[in-house]
């Protein structure tokens, strides 16, 4: 399988925390998982961690509006992709 993004991250965004997984496909494939608070200092720590690993692409999953502050902090530092729960936006 071809590696498209060798330095990427996936985020699972919740109300009080963000679970982040960084995957690095250099000579070998490695991954690290950390949990960050959704407070401003927590999101800035997440940003620093992603920059430290030279992450270029971030995919995040979230329900509701919890992804918005995360997006705001990360915007401009990596290419961002949002995978939202479409059921949250469906007409009832």
C-alpha distance (Angstrom), angle and dihedral (degrees) to the residues before:
residue distance angle dihedral
X1 . . .
X2 3.80 . .
X3 3.81 117.5 .
X4 3.81 108.7 -128.9
X5 3.80 99.5 178.7
X6 3.81 113.5 23.2
X7 3.82 94.7 -174.4
X8 3.80 108.7 42.5
X9 3.78 141.2 137.9
X10 3.78 138.1 -153.2
X11 3.79 121.3 -150.6
X12 3.79 129.0 -161.3
X13 3.80 104.0 -160.7
X14 3.80 120.8 -155.0
X15 3.80 132.8 169.8
X16 3.83 95.6 -96.0
X17 3.81 103.7 21.4
X18 3.78 147.4 19.3
X19 3.80 120.5 -137.9
X20 3.80 108.0 -151.6
X21 3.80 129.5 -167.7
X22 3.80 119.5 -168.8
X23 3.82 116.8 -161.8
X24 3.77 119.4 -165.5
X25 3.78 120.4 -169.9
X26 3.79 102.7 -171.0
X27 3.81 117.2 127.8
X28 3.81 87.2 -33.1
X29 3.78 133.6 16.9
X30 3.79 114.2 -104.2
X31 3.75 132.6 169.7
X32 3.78 135.6 -169.6
X33 3.79 128.7 -167.5
X34 3.79 125.2 -156.6
X35 3.79 135.9 165.8
X36 3.80 121.8 -135.6
X37 3.78 132.4 -171.1
X38 3.80 117.9 -113.7
X39 3.80 90.8 -128.6
X40 3.80 116.0 111.4
X41 3.84 92.8 -102.2
X42 3.81 89.3 48.3
X43 3.80 93.5 50.9
X44 3.81 90.9 46.7
X45 3.83 88.4 51.9
X46 3.83 88.1 51.7
X47 3.80 90.0 51.3
X48 3.81 91.7 49.0
X49 3.82 90.3 49.5
X50 3.80 91.9 51.1
X51 3.81 91.7 47.2
X52 3.82 90.2 47.7
X53 3.82 88.0 57.9
X54 3.83 92.6 43.5
X55 3.82 91.3 -123.1
X56 3.81 111.8 -174.7
X57 3.83 101.7 -179.9
X58 3.81 129.8 40.3
X59 3.80 126.5 -173.6
X60 3.78 116.8 -168.4
X61 3.78 132.8 -169.7
X62 3.76 120.8 -157.2
X63 3.75 143.1 152.3
X64 3.76 123.2 -141.0
X65 3.80 117.7 -3.9
X66 3.81 99.9 -44.3
X67 3.82 92.0 108.0
X68 3.82 94.2 63.5
X69 3.85 99.5 81.4
X70 3.81 90.4 43.3
X71 3.81 90.9 51.6
X72 3.81 91.1 47.7
X73 3.84 92.7 53.6
X74 3.83 95.3 44.1
X75 3.81 98.1 40.1
X76 3.80 111.7 116.3
X77 3.81 94.2 19.3
X78 3.81 99.2 76.1
X79 3.78 139.8 -0.1
X80 3.82 105.4 -86.3
X81 3.79 129.9 -151.6
X82 3.80 123.7 -174.7
X83 3.79 122.2 -152.9
X84 3.79 104.9 -170.8
X85 3.77 127.6 -174.7
X86 3.80 100.5 -102.7
X87 3.77 90.8 -158.8
X88 3.83 88.0 70.8
X89 3.80 88.8 62.0
X90 3.79 100.0 40.6
X91 3.78 119.3 117.4
X92 3.78 113.3 -110.5
